[in-house]
Amino acid sequence: MDPVAYTALPIAAARANEHANADSMIVDPLARKLLAGENQLLSETRGYDGHMLKRTLIGDDLVKEKHSTGVRQVVSLGAGMDSRAFRLGLYDTRFFEVDMQSLFDVKEPLLRDFPAQCLDRQIVAGNLGSMDLKVALQEAGFNASQPSCWLLEGLVMYLTAAEMRKLATEIGKLAAPGSSLWHDAFSETSVKQGMSFYGAPFKSGLDDYSDLWRHCGFRKSMMMDAGGAWVDRRARKLQMDRRYEMSSSQLHGKPMCLLVRADK
């Protein structure tokens, strides 16, 4: 498996660990199976589990929020071992998972005996740094005239800055009014210091993600320090402190893990 594709496995391990907790915030019986036999990751990822749970909950919450407003298309870019099509119970929603063919070669056999909890699930194989996303999604049945929910969880740091800006432009053209997206990221300073995850080096970090999404047609966008989000197990939800929101000028020169959202 490609090194970047392999990074999907420790993320699945974090979900499997959370699922096994007595007070689990997510129900994901598939997560352990999606480790593809790499069970040592269950112990190796313990230090990342909290951050990965945050990411999972943000994505889940956005999908459910947009569903409540009538959005019935979810696009997961760099989908990895994402299992939302199998656990959120959105039987009237179409899911489009975009990732490398080498990832799907491992993932799809693992899912063979599990029914999806959605109207339709399409896998779209390609390299997000070079593929024609519009053509690939439309061939899979994506309707660009209808609003959509976009998840770029654990993706953008593996794209070059040029690839990221190209992808943002493509999404801006495909996302109809009423669409939303979220992704995590790292600042330019963080990535320049040298970062990698399970041997896959990060290629870029930007300080202007919020500006980028507005330039690409989103009416509002928000970028915040990931430290301002935490899992509140007593309240059974993810909490976010808006005082941690950042502008590009505030972020410049600082190492930081970011959470980014944009809405049309």
N, C-alpha and C positions, 0 to 999 in steps of 0.2 A: 504494500500500500504506500502511496505517496506520503512523505513526511507530514505535509500539511493536512492531508486527509486523516492521518493517524491521530492528530490532535483531537479528533471527534471522540475517540475512545475514552480518554480521561474525563471528558465532560460527561459522557454517559456514566462513568464510574461514580462521579459526584452525585448524579441523580439516583443511582442505585443505592448509594449510602444513605441519602436522604429518605428514600422510599422505605428503607429498613428501620428508620428511627420510629420510636413509639409515638412521637408527636410530629410525624412527618407533615411537611407543608405541601407535598405533592404526592400523587399516586401514580407510580410509573413502573408497573410490573415488568415492562419490556426492557428497562434500562440495563439490568444485569445481562440479559441475553445479548444486548447490543454491544457488549464488551468483546464479542467475537473470541471468547476464550482467554482474553488478556486479563485474567482475574487478579493478577498482582496489582493492577491499577487501583483496586478497591482500597488498598492500604497506602499506596504511593500518593494518592490525590488528597489525603485527609487535610493537608494544609490549604488546599484550594476549594474545599467543599463549600465554605460559606460564600465565597465570591461567585462560584458557579450557581449556587442556589439563588442568589440575587438575580443573576442574569436570567435564569429559568423563569422565575416569578414575574420579572418585568415583561418578558415575552408573552407568557401566559396571560397576564393581566391585560396587555394591549390587545391581544387577539380577542379576548372575551369582551373588552370594552367596545372594540369596533364591531363585533358581532351584534352587540346590543343596539347599535345605530343602523344596522342593516347591511353591513359589509359581509360578503359571502365568498371572498377570495383571499387566501393567505399565501404569500410568496416567501419562502425561506431560502435566502441566498447563502451559499456555503452551509447547506442544511446539516451536513454531517449525520450524526445519529439522532437527529431530532425525532421525537415520537409524538408530537402534538396531534397529528392526524389519527393517532391510535388511543389517545387518552383524554381529550377535552370534550368528547361527546357532541361535536358540532356536526350533526348529521345532514345539515343543509348547506354545508360549506365545502368549497373546492380548495384543496391544498396543492401547491406546486413546490416541489423540492428541487433545488438547483445545486449540483455539486459535480465533482469529478467522477468519471466512469469507474475509476478504481475504487472509489468509496461505495458506489452502488453495487459493484460486484461482490462486496463483502456484506453489505446491509440487506439487500433484497432477499437472499436465501434465509436470513435469520427471521424475516417477517412472514414467511410463507404461511404459517399456521395461525396468524393473528389477524382477526378481522379489523379493518379500519373503522373508526368512529367518525366518518365524514361522508359527504356525498360523493366525492371523487378525490383521488390522490394521484398526481402525475409526477413522475421523476423526469427531470430535465438534465441530461448529462452534458457537461461542457466545462471549459476553463473560464472563469469569470474575468480573467485578465485579457481574454482575446475573443470570446464568443460573441455572436450577435444575439444579445439577450432578447430583443424584441421579437425576432423571428422565432427563436427557440420557444419562448413562452406562448406566442400566438399559435404555433403549431401544436402545442400541448393543450390548447383550449382556453388560454387566458383571454379575458375580455377587457381591453384597455379603456372601454367606455364606461365601465363600472368601477366603483371605488374598491380599493384593495388595502390589505395590511401587509407590510413588508418587514421581515425580520432579517437582520444582518448580524446575528449573534456570533461573536468570535471570528469575524471575517476580515474586517477592513485593515487590520494590522499586517495581513499577509499580502496585501496589494501594494504596488508602488503608488506614489502620490499621483502619477499620471493615470494609472488604472483606476484609482479611487475617483478621481474627478470625472473620468469617462463614464464610470458606472453610475455616479450620481446624476449625470446628464441623462443617461438612458432611463433611469428610474423616474426622473422628473417628467419624461415624455410618456411613460407608461402608466403612471399613477394618476387616476382621475380625481377630480375634486371630491373631498370626503375621505381620501386615503390618508394613512399614517404609516410611519416607520420608526424603528428604533435600532440602535446598535451601540455596542461598547467600543472603546478605542483607547489609544494612549496619545499623549501629547507629543509634539515634535521633539522636545527635549528628552523625554523618556526613551523614545526609540533610538535617538542618536547616541544614547549612552550604551546601546547594545542590549537587545532583548530577544529572547526566544522562548519557545514552549515545546517541550519534548523534542528538541532538536530542530524545530522549524523556526528559522529566524524571522523576526518582524521586519517588514520592508519599509513601512512608513507610519508616521504619526503626524497629524495636522493640528494646528491650533485654531483653525477656522471652520470646523465642521458645521457649526450653526450657520455661518455666513454662506457656506457652500450650498446647503440645502435650500436656503431662501433664494439664492441665485438660480437654483434649478427648478424654481416654481412653487416651492412650498411656502404657504402664507405665514407660517410661524415655525420656529425651531428653538430648541433648548439644549444647552450643553451644561453638564454639571459634574463636579467631582464625585466619583463613585463612593467616596467615603460618606457622602450625605444620604446614602440609602442603606437601610438595614432591615433585617428580618425580625419582625415583632411576633414572636411565637405566642405570646399571651393574647394578642389581638388577632392572631391568625392572618396576618397580612404583611406586605412589604410597606415600609414607611419611607418617605422621602422628605428631606428638609430642603426647601427651596432656597434657603440661604446659601446653599452650596452651588448654586447656578453660577456659571462663569461666562464672561465675554472673551473674545479672542485676545484682547489687550491684557486682560487679567491673567490669562493662561500663559502668555508668552514667556518663555524662559523657565517654566516650571515643569518638573516631572510630575505626571498625574495620570491616573486611570480615569476614563471619562464614560459617562452615560449620555447618549444623544437621542433626542426625539425630534421628529418633524411632522407637521400636519398640513394638509392641503385644505 
